[in-house]
Amino acid sequence: MPRGRFRFVPNDSMYRELARSPQMRDALKDPADRGASTARSLAPRYTGPTYNPMVQRHGEYAASIYSAATLQPNGWRAEFGATADWALQVEFGTGRPSTSRDRPQSGWSPKARPLGRALDSLRSS
């Protein structure tokens, strides 16, 4: 082989190796952790009465927020979300948050939308 030349050998599994690597898991899990942390800080704390006086709901929604990374066949997937029941999420009657952007829905919404607001904060950073 002449001097100064090289032979390129393609690695067909390069993208699969990158997508399944621990570094990719860490790169995806970090924003998911930040999103979950932001959502926990935005989550409303319900302190009012409930349908049953024996039921206490203080911080259940914030405690149900999670972040996770799972290995899929095509690589790592990271996410954050809340495992709280839908009724628990709706019970925080905070009204529709005022934003500078138009929203497709109209009317009154009882959800505080901490997950959506956390996702917006990740997109803007």
N, C-alpha and C positions, 0 to 999 in steps of 0.2 A: 504494500500500500504506500503511495507517495506520501512524503512528509507534509504535514499541515492538513491532511484530510482525515475525516473520521467517518465512521459508518453509523448511520442512525438506525436504531433498532426500536420500533414502536412497542410500547408496553400496553397491550390491550386491556389489562386489568387495572391500569393506573387510576382511573376515575372511581372504580369500585373500591380500591384500596384507600383512596383519599376519603371517600364518603363514609367508609366504615372505620376510619381511624379514631383513636382516642382524642386526638387533637381536634377533629371535627366535632366530636361529642362535646368537648369543652367549649369550643367556639359557639355552638348552638345553645348549650345549656346556660351560658352566662347571660345572654339577653332574656332568656326565660326566667331565670332567677331574679333579674332586675325588674322584669314585668310583674312577677308575683309580689315582690317587695313593694313596688309602687301601688299595686292593687290593694294590698293589705293596709297601706297607709291611707288610701282613699276610701276604704270600706266604711260604711256607716256603722255606728254602734247603736243598736236599738236599746233604748232604756225605758220605753213606755209600757203600757199594759198589753197583755196578750189575750188571746181568746180564752185561756185557762189560767187563772191566777197561780196555779201550781207550776206552770211552765216558766222557766227563766231563760231569756235569750239575751245574753250579753257577750258580744264578740263571736258568736257562732259562725257568722258569715266570714269574717276575717280569718278565723281559724281553719275554715274549709278551703282556703285558697292554696293551691299547690303549684309546683313546677316539676316537670319530669322530662327525661330524655329516654327514648326507647329506640332500640335498634330494629329497623324495618329491613325488608329484603334489599331495598335500594339505598340504604344508608341510615344515618341517625335522623330522628325527628324529635324536636324539643317543643314543648308547649307549656302554657300556664293556664289555669282555669280555677273554677270553684266547684266543689262537690256538694254544696248546700242545695237543699230542695228548692224547687221553684217558688213554693209558697214562702219560704224564708227570705228569698231574694226580693219578693214583691212586697213583703210586709214593711220594708223601710219606706214609708210614704214621704219621700223627699221631693217629689215632683220632678218635672222635666228640667234638667240643668240648662242654664242659659249659655249658649255658645254663639260664636260669630259666624258659624257655618249653618246653612240651611240643612234641615234634616228631612228625609223623605216621609216620615210619619207625621201625623198631625194629632193634636189633642194632648191630653194629659197622660203622662207615663209615670207610674209609681216607682220605677227602678232608679237607683242612683248611678248605675252603669260604671262601677269601678273597674271592671275588666276592660271595657271599651276605652275608657279614659286612660288606663295604664298602657294599652296598645298604642293609642295616639301619642302618648309621651315617648314611647320607644321609637316610633316612626319619626318624630320631630328631632330626636337627638342624634 
